[in-house]
Amino acid sequence: MTSPGRNERIAQVHNQDVATKPFRTHLERAGAGNREAILFLHGSGPGASGWSNWLRALPALGTSFDCLAPDFVGFASSEHLDHPPTDPLAWVDIWVEQITSLLDVLDIERTNLVGNSMGGNIALHLAHRHPGRFKRIALMGSSGVPLKITPKLGALRGFFSEPSAERMSQIVSGFFYNPEAFSEEIRTVARLRLEAAKDPRVGRSYQAIFSGSPQKQLDARALPDEVLERIEHPCLLIHGRDDMIVPLGTSLYLLQKLPKVQLHVYGRAGHWTQLEYADSFHNLLRRFFIEDAD
């Protein structure tokens, strides 16, 4: 297991607010001007954001790529709706429109995609609905297929009933196979996410996005087999063998359904391989998005 990105050259990361349609988007960006773009989509934990999810990947990969990490509408520093919907597919529609509008405003015709957990789920919806906007897709610990909710995933949904620094630290620790080896990263991510979660709009949005049965929420956003089988983009699946949030079985399912797919599994790794095996993770993406595409 390597230190997370500490031996790599890094690019400066800048943030901005972008007037996307129909809602404002907060964006973290590194490597603007590089020819190939990568759009990074974050997961669904309480207080989640583009920066807290991809704080190692953006500076590491921004030396070679134009790296973009937006906050989904309803998360962190992007816009929060006064009357947020509670239908999970309504949120999928909002996020798909948000992301395609972001690409339009930034004048990015086509991009590569990386999605973690729920971000992988939305990446699959984007590839299905707007196939011409995306080149190659990497899915890390992705949902979007039939999945029985796990206890640790269920625990994420209950955070705002009793929010605290201790609970946030416990949640973030659960993303790692060996949290003791990543205490610094856990403190940083937990602090960032707790700061975001303290905004009452974030809690209101989160409770709307994940209202009702967590299992029904997951089921509603899953893509049917016939849709997965029509996604022709080259796909790289990345998963921790010991992921207790979204089990490895979801990537094995995608391996059977996606036509152009490969799978990389890390042993002794949990839900956040982008930090647990940071250097290797970055090299995997470099090869997949550049060398394998040649």
Buried (B, 14 or more C-beta within 10 A) or exposed (E): BBEBBEEBEBBEBEEEEBEBEEBBBBBBBBBBEBEBBBBBBBBBBBBBBBBBBBBBBBBBBBBBBBBBBBBBBBBBBBBBBEEBBEBBEBBBEBBBBBBBBBBEBBEBEEBBBBBBBBBBBBBBBBBBBBEEBBBBBBBBBBBBBEBEBBEBBEBBBBBBEEBEEEBBBBBBBBBBBEBEBBEEBBEBBBBBBBBBBEBEBBBBBBBBBBBEEBEEBBBBBBBEEEBBEBBEBBBBBBBBBBBBBBBBBBBBBBBEBBEEBEBBBBEEBBBBBBBBBBBBBBBBBBEBBBEEEE
